[in-house]
Amino acid sequence: MKKIVFGAFIALAFLGASCSSDDGGSTGNGENGGGITPPNNKIKVIDKIIIDSKLNDRGEIEEVEEATVDFTYVDKKLHRVSDSDNDSGYKFIYDDKGIVKEVESTQLEYFPGGDQLVTTKYVVAEVLGLTPFNFSKLGVINSVDKGNVVDMTFYSYNDENQVVGTYSSVMKYDDKPFGAFHTLNTTGAVDLSKKTQVDFGNNKGAIMGLDYANRLLPSNNPTYLKHTLVEGKEEVEVVITYTYDADNYPVSFVYSMEEHFVGDEWDREENKYKEVVFTQKVDGSAVIIYKEL
């Protein structure tokens, strides 16, 4: 679950948010990315997320996990996102204008001689800031509703750069302002996203041709995701239900994630391995703690 939280946060941070740091929101008529919900009036950033989850694998609860994700700030800039065990996290590095330029990802990985911390550096300029970024190679945005992308198609490629998998993603959102907006805004990625042109291609999707990265991220908080391998047997479905404080920030949520994946299982009668679709489910809850910088 920690990897899910980290991965989602980084994706949000570096695709950019749906409005710039000085926006008060749009009129809802499609300007500035379409139907933007204004940022919360009180400026709060995420301090930590406390997660409690259990894994149900083929009807058996195998693991109960508690994790705390900490958000560390230096000079009002997001400096690090890490778990309490320090076996995974992200470090943010800034240029002289206060815009994030690099992200260092550290993950605990298995090696035959023992687990090791592996650090990978991502240069933001290689993805954002260059014009135009070719999003059409990754997929198609089929539908946008009130500033939120609700239907997408993704592609996966082999070493010969040929499409080997097509995936369908359907999303739903609540009607509250995007709770991580001000957290992302400390990185400068919000403003950077408004300056980064994206080539969405000439397909029949909801967004076509040249536009900007701020069109890609939600105006509201995601509540549902169904990601399916088209004409395949793999699928993951996530449902999230939030509670909110008086300022409409999501302060806790319960979630359920069910994954169907393909694997091999030994068939004793036929004396060979057979392809089987396994089901794995994670249920849990989380508390989000904010602070004012």
Residue frames relative to the residue before (quaternion, step in Angstrom):
aa qw qx qy qz dx dy dz
M 1.0000 0.0000 0.0000 0.0000 0.00 0.00 0.00
K 0.5973 0.5716 -0.3640 0.4288 3.57 1.09 -0.70
K 0.6525 0.5139 -0.3232 0.4536 3.57 0.96 -0.83
I 0.6132 0.5442 -0.3522 0.4514 3.58 1.08 -0.71
V 0.6609 0.4998 -0.3086 0.4671 3.59 0.89 -0.93
F 0.6673 0.4992 -0.3075 0.4594 3.60 0.86 -0.94
G 0.6861 0.5024 -0.2935 0.4366 3.56 0.81 -1.01
A 0.6550 0.5065 -0.3141 0.4645 3.55 0.95 -0.85
F 0.6638 0.5146 -0.3189 0.4391 3.58 0.90 -0.87
I 0.6685 0.4925 -0.3098 0.4633 3.59 0.88 -0.87
A 0.6268 0.5287 -0.3443 0.4573 3.59 0.97 -0.79
L 0.6589 0.5028 -0.3068 0.4680 3.57 0.95 -0.85
A 0.6737 0.5302 -0.3069 0.4133 3.54 0.88 -0.94
F 0.8297 0.2960 -0.1269 0.4560 3.57 0.81 -0.92
L 0.5360 0.4871 -0.4626 0.5113 3.51 1.20 0.47
G 0.4975 -0.6626 0.4069 0.3845 3.56 1.29 -0.40
A 0.4432 -0.6835 0.5059 0.2837 3.57 -1.17 0.43
S 0.6683 -0.5813 0.3229 0.3335 3.53 -1.26 0.41
C 0.7834 0.1242 -0.1269 0.5956 3.59 1.21 0.02
S 0.5440 -0.6525 0.4124 0.3291 3.58 -1.10 0.58
S 0.7236 -0.4811 0.2903 0.4008 3.54 -1.31 0.33
D 0.7477 0.3650 -0.2333 0.5033 3.59 1.09 -0.48
D 0.4365 0.6867 -0.4691 0.3434 3.58 1.24 0.31
G 0.2532 -0.7271 0.6059 0.2002 3.53 -1.19 0.49
G 0.6596 -0.4511 0.3016 0.5201 3.53 1.30 0.22
S 0.4758 -0.6724 0.4867 0.2908 3.53 -1.22 0.43
T 0.6349 -0.5203 0.4024 0.4053 3.53 -1.30 -0.07
G 0.5415 -0.6312 0.3977 0.3875 3.57 1.29 -0.07
N 0.5943 0.5944 -0.3665 0.3990 3.59 1.21 0.13
G 0.7156 -0.4495 0.2570 0.4689 3.55 1.20 0.38
E 0.5161 0.6255 -0.4381 0.3879 3.61 1.18 -0.08
N 0.8337 0.1960 -0.1613 0.4904 3.55 -1.28 0.54
G 0.7888 -0.3039 0.1621 0.5091 3.59 0.99 0.69
G 0.5751 -0.6541 0.3513 0.3435 3.57 1.24 -0.04
G 0.8820 -0.1215 0.0728 0.4495 3.53 -0.66 1.17
I 0.1858 0.8333 -0.5060 0.1228 3.57 1.03 0.73
T 0.3345 -0.6888 0.6043 0.2204 3.53 -1.03 0.83
P 0.4793 -0.6872 0.4485 0.3113 3.64 -0.68 0.99
P 0.5542 -0.5965 0.4536 0.3623 3.60 -1.06 0.67
N 0.6403 -0.5329 0.3892 0.3932 3.57 -1.20 0.55
N 0.5479 -0.6443 0.4247 0.3229 3.57 -0.99 0.82
K 0.7204 0.3527 -0.2354 0.5488 3.59 0.98 -0.77
I 0.3279 -0.7750 0.5120 0.1721 3.58 -0.68 1.11
K 0.1307 0.7745 -0.6029 0.1400 3.55 -0.54 1.26
V 0.2149 -0.7616 0.6001 0.1167 3.55 -1.13 0.74
I 0.5779 -0.5952 0.4296 0.3568 3.55 -1.20 0.51
D 0.2472 -0.7715 0.5741 0.1185 3.56 -0.87 1.01
K 0.7676 -0.2101 0.1384 0.5895 3.58 0.97 -0.85
I 0.2237 -0.7274 0.6315 0.1485 3.52 -1.35 0.41
I 0.1487 -0.7885 0.5943 0.0547 3.57 -0.72 1.11
I 0.1089 -0.8371 0.5357 -0.0220 3.55 -0.53 1.26
D 0.0514 -0.7608 0.6467 0.0170 3.55 -1.04 0.85
S 0.1220 0.8228 -0.5394 0.1312 3.59 -0.52 1.12
K 0.1421 -0.7649 0.6198 0.1027 3.53 -1.29 0.42
L 0.3162 -0.7529 0.5576 0.1492 3.53 -1.07 0.85
N 0.0946 -0.7688 0.6317 0.0305 3.56 -0.88 1.02
D 0.0141 -0.8186 0.5718 -0.0525 3.57 -0.34 1.28
R 0.8356 -0.1412 0.0333 0.5298 3.58 -0.45 1.29
G 0.7772 -0.3865 0.1752 0.4646 3.54 0.90 1.03
E 0.7061 0.4056 -0.2617 0.5182 3.59 1.25 -0.06
I 0.3612 -0.7082 0.5629 0.2260 3.57 -0.93 0.94
E 0.1492 -0.8426 0.5164 0.0332 3.55 -0.37 1.29
E 0.8289 0.0837 0.0247 0.5525 3.56 1.02 -0.67
V 0.0994 -0.7439 0.6574 0.0677 3.53 -1.07 0.82
E 0.0425 -0.8391 0.5408 -0.0407 3.55 -0.57 1.16
E 0.0955 -0.7428 0.6595 0.0643 3.50 -1.12 0.82
A 0.0464 0.8062 -0.5850 0.0751 3.57 -0.85 0.93
T 0.1712 -0.7588 0.6195 0.1060 3.53 -1.20 0.63
V 0.1650 -0.7669 0.6153 0.0778 3.56 -0.82 1.04
D 0.1702 -0.8142 0.5529 0.0488 3.57 -0.60 1.21
F 0.1958 -0.7511 0.6227 0.0987 3.56 -1.08 0.85
T 0.1001 -0.8181 0.5662 0.0070 3.57 -0.54 1.22
Y 0.1443 -0.7995 0.5817 0.0412 3.58 -0.90 0.99
V 0.0744 -0.7590 0.6459 0.0346 3.54 -1.16 0.77
D 0.8289 -0.0395 -0.0296 0.5572 3.59 -0.67 1.12
K 0.6628 -0.5475 0.2747 0.4307 3.55 1.01 0.99
K 0.5751 0.5215 -0.3968 0.4897 3.55 1.21 0.63
L 0.4920 -0.6334 0.5000 0.3268 3.56 -1.01 0.78
H 0.1827 -0.8256 0.5314 0.0519 3.55 -0.57 1.21
R 0.8139 -0.0688 0.0999 0.5682 3.57 0.93 -0.89
V 0.1177 -0.7249 0.6720 0.0957 3.53 -1.25 0.65
S 0.1505 0.8147 -0.5355 0.1638 3.58 -0.51 1.15
D 0.4577 -0.6502 0.5186 0.3144 3.54 -1.25 0.38
S 0.6694 -0.5445 0.3369 0.3768 3.56 -1.23 0.47
D 0.6657 0.4921 -0.3021 0.4728 3.60 1.22 -0.44
N 0.3499 -0.7675 0.4637 0.2709 3.57 1.34 -0.15
D 0.4908 0.6434 -0.4616 0.3635 3.60 1.04 0.70
S 0.7753 0.1084 -0.1394 0.6064 3.58 1.27 0.24
G 0.2784 0.7694 -0.5427 0.1899 3.54 -1.08 0.66
Y 0.3068 -0.7233 0.5901 0.1856 3.52 -1.40 0.11
K 0.1625 -0.7650 0.6181 0.0795 3.55 -1.03 0.90
F 0.2502 -0.7842 0.5575 0.1079 3.58 -0.90 0.99
I 0.1137 -0.7915 0.6002 0.0195 3.57 -0.86 1.06
Y 0.2218 -0.8288 0.5107 0.0548 3.57 -0.78 1.11
D 0.4345 -0.6494 0.5460 0.3023 3.54 -1.30 0.41
D 0.7197 -0.4655 0.2918 0.4245 3.60 -1.27 0.02
K 0.6463 0.4949 -0.3238 0.4823 3.59 1.29 -0.08
G 0.5459 -0.6448 0.3789 0.3776 3.57 1.30 0.09
I 0.5191 0.6010 -0.4256 0.4339 3.57 1.24 0.47
V 0.4966 -0.6604 0.4631 0.3205 3.59 -0.85 0.92
K 0.1317 -0.8138 0.5637 0.0516 3.58 -0.85 0.97
E 0.7965 0.0927 -0.0454 0.5958 3.58 1.18 -0.54
V 0.1316 -0.7477 0.6431 0.1005 3.53 -1.28 0.51
E 0.1688 -0.7706 0.6076 0.0927 3.56 -0.90 0.98
S 0.1587 -0.7896 0.5901 0.0556 3.57 -0.68 1.16
T 0.0601 -0.7877 0.6130 0.0097 3.57 -0.85 1.02
Q 0.0402 0.8018 -0.5907 0.0809 3.57 -0.71 1.12
L 0.4245 -0.6692 0.5461 0.2716 3.54 -1.15 0.69
E 0.0190 -0.8226 0.5671 -0.0362 3.58 -0.58 1.15
Y 0.4958 -0.6672 0.4794 0.2814 3.53 -1.19 0.68
F 0.0163 0.7541 -0.6563 0.0178 3.55 -1.09 0.88
P 0.6550 -0.5421 0.3463 0.3966 3.63 -1.09 0.62
G 0.7237 0.4308 -0.2484 0.4785 3.57 1.05 -0.71
G 0.7368 -0.3293 0.2226 0.5469 3.58 1.27 -0.03
D 0.6167 -0.5629 0.4047 0.3729 3.57 -1.20 0.50
Q 0.0614 -0.7971 0.6007 0.0062 3.55 -1.08 0.81
L 0.4422 -0.6501 0.5463 0.2888 3.55 -1.21 0.60
V 0.0918 -0.7988 0.5945 0.0105 3.58 -0.73 1.10
T 0.1554 -0.7995 0.5774 0.0572 3.58 -0.79 1.06
T 0.0696 -0.7837 0.6172 0.0007 3.55 -0.90 1.02
K 0.2486 -0.7824 0.5569 0.1262 3.57 -0.87 0.96
Y 0.1216 -0.7720 0.6216 0.0536 3.55 -0.98 0.95
V 0.2556 -0.7605 0.5808 0.1375 3.56 -0.80 1.04
V 0.4165 -0.7464 0.4615 0.2376 3.56 -0.48 1.23
A 0.6201 0.5744 -0.3431 0.4097 3.58 1.03 -0.77
E 0.6102 0.5507 -0.3576 0.4434 3.57 1.20 -0.41
V 0.7288 0.3678 -0.2236 0.5325 3.59 1.23 -0.34
L 0.7982 0.1423 -0.0533 0.5829 3.56 0.81 -1.02
G 0.6933 0.4588 -0.3436 0.4368 3.55 -1.17 0.50
L 0.6664 0.4251 -0.2997 0.5342 3.56 1.23 -0.38
T 0.2119 -0.7981 0.5562 0.0938 3.57 -1.00 0.76
P 0.6319 -0.4014 -0.6624 0.0284 1.53 -1.40 2.07
F 0.4660 -0.6270 0.5362 0.3198 3.57 -1.25 0.41
N 0.3595 -0.7691 0.4944 0.1867 3.59 -0.72 1.09
F 0.0920 -0.8179 0.5678 0.0130 3.57 0.01 1.32
S 0.5832 0.6270 -0.3725 0.3579 3.58 1.09 -0.66
K 0.5861 0.5578 -0.3760 0.4515 3.59 1.20 -0.39
L 0.6690 0.5033 -0.2970 0.4593 3.59 1.11 -0.67
G 0.7681 -0.3029 0.2263 0.5168 3.56 0.97 -0.81
V 0.4754 -0.6430 0.5306 0.2812 3.53 -1.37 -0.33
I 0.2754 -0.7142 0.6152 0.1888 3.57 -1.03 0.81
N 0.2212 -0.8345 0.4969 0.0880 3.55 -0.34 1.27
S 0.8205 0.0041 0.0456 0.5697 3.57 1.05 -0.70
V 0.0891 -0.7635 0.6390 0.0296 3.56 -1.13 0.85
D 0.0345 -0.8018 0.5965 -0.0077 3.57 -0.92 0.92
K 0.8468 -0.0915 0.0135 0.5239 3.59 -0.67 1.17
G 0.7493 -0.4137 0.2066 0.4740 3.54 0.92 0.95
N 0.6595 0.4817 -0.3036 0.4909 3.58 1.27 0.03
V 0.3972 -0.6784 0.5632 0.2545 3.56 -0.98 0.87
V 0.0829 -0.8464 0.5260 0.0009 3.60 -0.57 1.13
D 0.7889 0.1441 -0.0860 0.5911 3.60 1.22 -0.22
M 0.0814 0.8047 -0.5790 0.1033 3.57 -0.65 1.15
T 0.2041 -0.7223 0.6409 0.1610 3.52 -1.37 0.37
F 0.1212 -0.7967 0.5904 0.0455 3.58 -0.86 1.01
Y 0.2327 -0.7555 0.5954 0.1434 3.56 -1.30 0.47
S 0.1549 -0.7408 0.6403 0.1316 3.55 -1.23 0.58
Y 0.2562 -0.7973 0.5404 0.0810 3.55 -1.11 0.79
N 0.3830 -0.6770 0.5658 0.2735 3.57 -1.27 0.40
D 0.7448 -0.4095 0.2815 0.4454 3.58 -1.29 -0.06
E 0.6682 0.4720 -0.2994 0.4909 3.59 1.22 -0.39
N 0.5036 -0.6864 0.3941 0.3463 3.57 1.31 0.33
Q 0.4623 0.6490 -0.4565 0.3958 3.55 1.12 0.75
V 0.5023 -0.6481 0.4780 0.3150 3.58 -1.03 0.77
V 0.0693 -0.8174 0.5718 0.0013 3.58 -0.71 1.09
G 0.8016 0.1340 -0.0844 0.5765 3.59 1.23 -0.20
T 0.1225 -0.7686 0.6242 0.0687 3.56 -1.04 0.80
Y 0.1094 -0.8193 0.5629 -0.0004 3.56 -0.77 1.08
S 0.2395 -0.7539 0.5981 0.1286 3.54 -1.10 0.79
S 0.0509 -0.7941 0.6057 0.0051 3.58 -0.89 0.98
V 0.0545 -0.7785 0.6253 -0.0049 3.55 -0.85 1.07
M 0.0746 -0.8211 0.5658 -0.0109 3.58 -0.81 1.05
K 0.1159 -0.7524 0.6413 0.0957 3.54 -1.30 0.48
Y 0.1915 -0.7931 0.5742 0.0675 3.58 -1.22 0.55
D 0.4819 -0.6160 0.5161 0.3493 3.55 -1.30 0.24
D 0.5416 -0.6247 0.4471 0.3414 3.60 -1.27 -0.22
K 0.5187 0.6297 -0.4112 0.4066 3.58 1.26 0.43
P 0.6286 -0.5434 0.3867 0.4001 3.63 -1.16 0.51
F 0.6004 -0.5846 0.4227 0.3451 3.54 -1.16 0.73
G 0.3873 -0.7974 0.4169 0.2007 3.57 -0.30 1.29
A 0.7036 0.4663 -0.2702 0.4632 3.61 1.11 -0.59
F 0.3398 0.7882 -0.4754 0.1930 3.61 1.27 0.00
H 0.7440 0.4145 -0.2504 0.4603 3.60 0.64 -1.06
T 0.5675 0.5660 -0.3823 0.4599 3.59 1.20 -0.46
L 0.6772 0.4743 -0.2823 0.4866 3.57 0.91 -0.92
N 0.6281 0.5772 -0.3355 0.3997 3.54 1.02 -0.79
T 0.5891 0.5766 -0.3789 0.4206 3.62 1.11 -0.51
T 0.6638 0.5223 -0.3063 0.4389 3.61 1.16 -0.55
G 0.4585 -0.6720 0.4583 0.3581 3.58 1.20 -0.42
A 0.4665 0.6978 -0.4355 0.3253 3.59 1.29 -0.09
V 0.5637 0.6067 -0.3872 0.4052 3.57 1.16 -0.54
D 0.7124 0.4291 -0.2548 0.4934 3.57 0.81 -1.02
L 0.6176 0.5534 -0.3473 0.4378 3.58 1.04 -0.76
S 0.6420 0.5469 -0.3291 0.4248 3.58 1.01 -0.77
K 0.6534 0.5168 -0.3154 0.4544 3.58 1.12 -0.62
K 0.7037 0.4407 -0.2517 0.4972 3.56 1.27 -0.36
T 0.6263 0.5536 -0.3263 0.4413 3.56 1.29 -0.11
Q 0.2651 -0.7735 0.5564 0.1478 3.57 -0.52 1.15
V 0.1379 -0.7762 0.6133 0.0488 3.52 -1.10 0.83
D 0.2847 -0.7326 0.5936 0.1725 3.55 -1.00 0.88
F 0.1620 -0.8171 0.5504 0.0562 3.57 -0.39 1.26
G 0.5527 -0.6517 0.3768 0.3575 3.57 1.27 0.15
N 0.5354 -0.6345 0.4702 0.2995 3.54 -1.37 0.00
N 0.3325 0.7532 -0.5045 0.2599 3.57 1.13 0.60
K 0.5959 -0.5788 0.4250 0.3595 3.58 -1.31 -0.10
G 0.3255 0.7744 -0.4831 0.2470 3.57 1.18 0.54
A 0.6996 -0.4728 0.3374 0.4161 3.54 -1.34 0.10
I 0.7537 0.2094 -0.1396 0.6072 3.59 1.17 -0.55
M 0.0096 0.8157 -0.5758 0.0555 3.58 -0.67 1.09
G 0.7961 0.3092 -0.2224 0.4703 3.54 -1.26 0.42
L 0.7389 -0.3829 0.3015 0.4654 3.56 -1.21 -0.56
D 0.1314 0.7483 -0.6410 0.1089 3.54 -0.95 0.95
Y 0.5431 -0.6312 0.4453 0.3292 3.60 -1.19 -0.35
A 0.6525 -0.5761 0.3454 0.3507 3.54 -1.19 0.70
N 0.5943 0.5929 -0.3745 0.3938 3.61 1.11 -0.52
R 0.5435 0.6086 -0.4040 0.4135 3.59 1.26 -0.11
L 0.6569 0.5985 -0.2944 0.3517 3.58 1.16 -0.55
L 0.7458 0.4392 -0.2323 0.4438 3.58 1.05 -0.63
P 0.6245 -0.6124 0.3443 0.3411 3.55 -1.14 0.62
S 0.4095 -0.6505 0.5810 0.2677 3.49 -1.30 0.52
N 0.7752 0.2530 -0.1085 0.5686 3.55 1.19 -0.65
N 0.6355 -0.5555 0.3860 0.3723 3.57 -1.29 0.09
P 0.4466 -0.7076 0.4721 0.2774 3.62 -0.75 0.98
T 0.1411 -0.8071 0.5713 0.0476 3.57 -0.97 0.91
Y 0.8084 0.1171 -0.0378 0.5756 3.59 1.18 -0.37
L 0.0507 0.7673 -0.6384 0.0333 3.55 -1.13 0.79
K 0.0086 0.7554 -0.6552 -0.0054 3.53 -1.04 0.86
H 0.0484 -0.8084 0.5843 -0.0511 3.55 -0.47 1.30
T 0.0094 0.8457 -0.5246 0.0977 3.56 -0.39 1.28
L 0.3933 -0.6664 0.5784 0.2581 3.54 -1.08 0.77
V 0.3757 -0.7424 0.5093 0.2198 3.58 -0.51 1.19
E 0.8360 0.0550 -0.1079 0.5353 3.54 -0.93 1.04
G 0.6233 0.4971 -0.3569 0.4869 3.56 1.11 0.75
K 0.5464 -0.6355 0.4539 0.3026 3.55 -1.31 -0.13
E 0.5894 0.5899 -0.3624 0.4163 3.60 1.27 -0.03
E 0.1263 0.7928 -0.5803 0.1367 3.54 -0.95 0.90
V 0.0413 -0.7643 0.6413 0.0536 3.57 -1.17 0.60
E 0.0716 -0.7938 0.6040 0.0012 3.57 -0.96 0.93
V 0.0721 -0.8036 0.5906 -0.0136 3.57 -0.80 1.08
V 0.0570 -0.7764 0.6275 0.0120 3.57 -0.97 0.94
I 0.0404 -0.8035 0.5935 -0.0221 3.60 -0.82 1.04
T 0.0620 -0.7777 0.6251 0.0223 3.57 -1.01 0.90
Y 0.2150 -0.8208 0.5241 0.0733 3.57 -0.67 1.17
T 0.1709 -0.6706 0.6888 0.2158 3.46 -1.50 0.11
Y 0.2644 -0.7985 0.5338 0.0862 3.57 -1.09 0.74
D 0.4190 -0.6617 0.5470 0.2958 3.54 -1.29 0.37
A 0.7557 -0.4017 0.2685 0.4421 3.58 -1.33 -0.05
D 0.6939 0.4490 -0.2671 0.4956 3.60 1.23 -0.43
N 0.5267 -0.6753 0.3645 0.3656 3.57 1.35 0.29
Y 0.4099 0.6546 -0.5177 0.3680 3.58 1.11 0.59
P 0.4242 -0.6642 0.5365 0.3018 3.64 -1.00 0.71
V 0.1291 -0.8353 0.5334 0.0323 3.60 -0.53 1.15
S 0.7840 0.0141 -0.0523 0.6185 3.60 1.26 -0.14
F 0.0129 -0.7953 0.6053 0.0297 3.54 -1.24 0.31
V 0.2471 -0.6939 0.6454 0.2021 3.52 -1.34 0.36
Y 0.0707 -0.8195 0.5687 0.0003 3.55 -1.00 0.73
S 0.1074 -0.7513 0.6465 0.0785 3.49 -1.35 0.41
M 0.0233 -0.7951 0.6059 -0.0131 3.57 -0.82 0.99
E 0.0375 -0.8020 0.5959 -0.0162 3.57 -0.65 1.13
E 0.0857 -0.8144 0.5739 -0.0054 3.55 -0.73 1.11
H 0.1329 -0.7477 0.6464 0.0732 3.54 -1.06 0.88
F 0.0826 0.8099 -0.5728 0.0958 3.57 -0.60 1.12
V 0.4691 -0.6964 0.4874 0.2398 3.54 -1.21 0.63
G 0.1021 0.7819 -0.6095 0.0822 3.55 -0.98 0.89
D 0.4911 -0.6430 0.4970 0.3135 3.56 -1.32 0.02
E 0.0435 -0.7875 0.6148 0.0042 3.56 -1.01 0.85
W 0.4817 -0.6951 0.4580 0.2739 3.56 -0.95 0.94
D 0.2086 -0.7629 0.6042 0.0970 3.55 -0.82 1.07
R 0.3320 -0.7850 0.4896 0.1842 3.59 -0.40 1.25
E 0.6495 0.5319 -0.3281 0.4332 3.57 1.02 -0.72
E 0.7607 0.3367 -0.1894 0.5217 3.57 0.95 -0.87
N 0.3467 -0.7854 0.4568 0.2330 3.57 1.35 -0.09
K 0.6711 0.4115 -0.3278 0.5224 3.54 0.89 0.98
Y 0.5595 -0.5849 0.4614 0.3632 3.52 -1.32 0.27
K 0.0975 -0.7876 0.6070 0.0411 3.56 -1.04 0.83
E 0.5244 -0.6363 0.4678 0.3181 3.53 -1.11 0.70
V 0.0201 -0.7986 0.5996 -0.0473 3.55 -0.86 1.06
V 0.3250 -0.7077 0.5875 0.2198 3.57 -1.13 0.68
F 0.1702 -0.7950 0.5788 0.0633 3.57 -0.60 1.19
T 0.2261 -0.7554 0.5991 0.1390 3.56 -1.21 0.56
Q 0.0120 -0.7834 0.6207 -0.0314 3.52 -0.91 0.99
K 0.0749 -0.8224 0.5640 -0.0011 3.58 -0.83 0.98
V 0.1112 -0.7646 0.6324 0.0556 3.54 -1.06 0.85
D 0.0431 -0.7764 0.6288 0.0000 3.56 -0.86 1.03
G 0.2280 0.7990 -0.5385 0.1400 3.55 -1.04 0.62
S 0.3038 -0.7143 0.5949 0.2085 3.47 -1.38 -0.22
A 0.1071 -0.7941 0.5963 0.0489 3.54 -1.24 0.39
V 0.2266 -0.7329 0.6262 0.1393 3.52 -1.28 0.56
I 0.1833 -0.7732 0.6002 0.0919 3.58 -0.90 0.97
I 0.1274 -0.7933 0.5942 0.0366 3.57 -0.73 1.11
Y 0.1639 -0.7978 0.5782 0.0492 3.56 -0.83 1.07
K 0.0736 -0.7584 0.6399 0.0995 3.50 -1.39 0.17
E 0.4119 -0.6686 0.5541 0.2762 3.55 -1.27 0.37
L 0.3710 -0.7372 0.5214 0.2169 3.58 -0.81 1.02
